[in-house]
Amino acid sequence: MSAHAPSTVLTDVLDEQKVYFELIPHHRTQSAAAEAEATGVDPGHVAKTIILLTEAGFVRAVLSASKRIDLRKVKAALGSGEVHLSGAHGRASAPRRVGGA
């Protein structure tokens, strides 16, 4: 199996915040739901990464694969006037390497 390596930026942040996580090798997938299926893990226990464009620049949101992002809550949490999905579903493109984590 040719597994892809996760972004060390994300795993470093999780380590710093003392968030428990487990890396499970798997073939590359196109969605967090597909990643959950490939690893045999419940989607509620798989994280997905979404890149957002804010007034301050790009922001990475990490949430459960079984959840949908609420941009109003993100706006409130960041105190940002504008928050948009980035990339294929949004207005601007961010560096790729996004997916389940």
ZASE-305146 format. One line per 5 residues: number of its first residue (from 1); for each residue z negated, y negated, x negated of N, C-alpha, C. Coordinates in steps of 0.001 Angstrom, whole numbers. Atoms other than C-alpha are relative to their C-alpha. Layout:
<sites>
NUM) Z:Y:X:Z:Y:X:Z:Y:X; ...;
</sites>
This chain:
<sites>
1) 0:1173:-850:0:0:0:0:-1227:-889; -48:1257:721:882:-3445:-1263:-762:-1041:801; 838:936:-738:-1943:-5686:-105:172:-1403:-562; -66:1379:487:-1869:-9451:-289:-1409:-499:-279; 1304:524:394:-4690:-11360:-1923:-333:-1234:833;
6) 387:1177:-772:-6660:-13884:111:-85:-1222:-907; 163:1238:743:-6880:-17491:-928:-1419:-58:-556; 1348:99:573:-9768:-17853:-3365:-678:-1290:434; 609:1238:-497:-10284:-21374:-2026:-859:320:1219; 741:-354:-1206:-11346:-19924:1321:-1207:872:-334;
11) 1134:-879:312:-13502:-17143:-134:-1074:-756:-777; 987:819:712:-15175:-19671:-2469:-835:-826:972; 725:800:-999:-16082:-21893:504:-949:899:789; 870:-914:-738:-17434:-18909:2437:-1206:408:-841; 1108:-333:903:-19527:-17884:-580:-993:-1156:-102;
16) 863:1180:129:-20857:-21434:-1007:-841:-226:1246; 705:199:-1265:-21827:-21571:2670:-844:1217:400; 760:-1228:-226:-23433:-18118:2421:409:713:1307; -568:-692:-1158:-21137:-16698:5122:374:1404:-434; -332:-1385:329:-20937:-12910:5065:1441:275:419;
21) -1347:-439:-325:-17397:-11561:4926:307:1237:-833; -449:-1197:703:-15665:-8383:3863:1515:-65:-113; -1445:-26:211:-12194:-8222:2340:500:1427:196; -558:-1324:-294:-10162:-5309:3700:1483:-30:-365; -1417:-13:401:-6860:-4543:1927:890:492:1141;
26) -952:-389:-1033:-3838:-4276:4227:1369:-569:-356; -1348:541:172:-100:-4873:4374:48:-1407:591; -166:1361:-519:1041:-8450:4997:303:59:1499; -219:101:-1446:954:-9376:8687:370:-1434:350; -439:1329:-430:2261:-12337:10670:-984:-693:933;
31) 982:627:-884:-766:-12973:12870:-1356:657:-231; 1342:-554:145:-4503:-12450:12903:-175:1222:898; 80:-1161:-889:-4119:-10080:15867:649:1223:-643; -672:-1099:706:-1656:-7957:13866:-845:469:-1177; 887:-368:1102:-4070:-8049:10936:-1156:857:504;
36) 1090:-789:-577:-6882:-6774:13156:476:1417:292; -558:-1315:-300:-4651:-3928:14312:251:797:-1276; -310:-683:1263:-3537:-3101:10751:-1243:496:-720; 1232:-378:689:-7115:-2926:9516:-937:833:865; 867:-755:-897:-8592:-1220:12578:-1290:-739:329;
41) 1181:823:-256:-11014:-4107:13067:190:-750:1309; -40:754:-1244:-11842:-5740:16393:441:-1439:-289; -460:1372:246:-10020:-9105:16647:-1124:-1036:-33; 1147:903:28:-13374:-10767:17257:-692:-48:-1348; 612:-63:1325:-14350:-9786:13718:984:-325:-1119;
46) -1003:414:977:-11195:-11025:11997:136:-1516:113; -155:1459:-9:-10856:-14670:10976:1458:-368:-152; -1337:551:194:-7672:-16653:11316:-151:-1426:-515; 2:1328:596:-6835:-19829:9462:1088:-832:658; -955:911:-616:-5156:-22750:11183:-47:-1307:-771;
51) -79:1267:717:-3957:-25818:9303:288:-1109:1009; -118:1133:-905:-4372:-29090:11170:348:-1259:-785; -298:1293:594:-3045:-32548:10445:-876:-1035:691; 870:1052:-521:-5589:-35342:10876:399:-1322:-647; -264:1315:596:-5570:-39041:10067:-327:2:-1492;
56) 426:-70:1400:-7267:-38124:6765:826:985:-819; -807:-985:709:-4771:-35379:5885:-150:1378:625; 58:-1365:-502:-4677:-31605:6227:-1429:530:-13; 1313:-627:-135:-7751:-29660:7373:231:1463:342; -78:-1430:-299:-8236:-25888:7403:-1100:344:1001;
61) 960:-489:-991:-9912:-24456:10519:1:1524:-78; 126:-1454:48:-11208:-20887:10351:-777:420:1241; 657:-454:-1214:-12030:-19128:13603:353:1449:279; -212:-1394:-370:-12177:-15711:15171:1421:191:514; -1370:-301:-429:-8780:-14088:15752:105:85:1517;
66) -36:-135:-1456:-9736:-13596:19399:-195:-1337:715; 257:1319:-602:-10371:-17334:19969:1206:-917:-132; -1023:1047:74:-8106:-20319:20599:-693:-1271:-484; 583:1235:517:-8670:-23622:18834:31:-1071:1088; 110:1102:-944:-9824:-26549:20953:110:-1297:-805;
71) -238:1194:814:-8322:-29670:19378:-922:-1151:388; 956:1052:-397:-10630:-31932:21413:-1326:186:-724; 1253:-267:718:-13667:-30236:19846:151:-306:-1486; -250:301:1415:-12110:-30506:16381:-29:-1512:-205; -24:1458:67:-11435:-34209:16990:-1424:-565:12;
76) 1380:480:-123:-15053:-34757:18038:-807:350:-1246; 760:-437:1181:-16458:-32754:15112:375:-800:-1236; -471:735:1166:-14326:-34624:12583:-106:-1512:174; -10:1422:-266:-14607:-38013:14258:1366:-600:-265; -1374:406:285:-10837:-38227:13945:691:-424:1287;
81) -745:452:-1168:-8583:-40134:16309:1154:909:357; -1169:-853:-221:-5643:-37771:15894:-183:1335:-710; 15:-1348:580:-5572:-34001:15320:1166:760:611; -1162:-761:-454:-2401:-31921:15534:96:1302:-780; -324:-1224:722:-1398:-28373:14685:1057:-331:-1033;
86) -974:226:1059:548:-28304:11449:994:1151:-32; -961:-1078:215:3610:-26261:10511:870:270:1207; -970:-398:-1018:5778:-24330:12946:-395:-448:1401; 441:348:-1347:3635:-25220:15972:-412:-1458:109; 475:1369:-18:2864:-28789:15014:1043:-979:-487;
91) -882:1100:360:4312:-32008:13706:398:-26:-1471; -293:91:1427:4133:-31681:9926:-290:1341:-644; 217:-1263:690:4220:-28845:7457:-1046:-147:-1080; 1010:-89:1051:1346:-27889:5218:427:1098:-937; -286:-1139:878:1409:-25571:2255:-232:1295:769;
96) 130:-1260:-725:1940:-22060:3629:-1074:863:-636; 1038:-930:402:-320:-19094:2867:-1133:-66:1022; 923:74:-1104:-1980:-19173:6223:106:1312:753; -24:-1219:-785:-2909:-16210:8349:-1409:487:214; 1322:-559:-152:-5787:-13890:8977:-729:-26:-1310;
101) 801:10:1217:-8606:-13959:6542:-1104:998:129;
</sites>
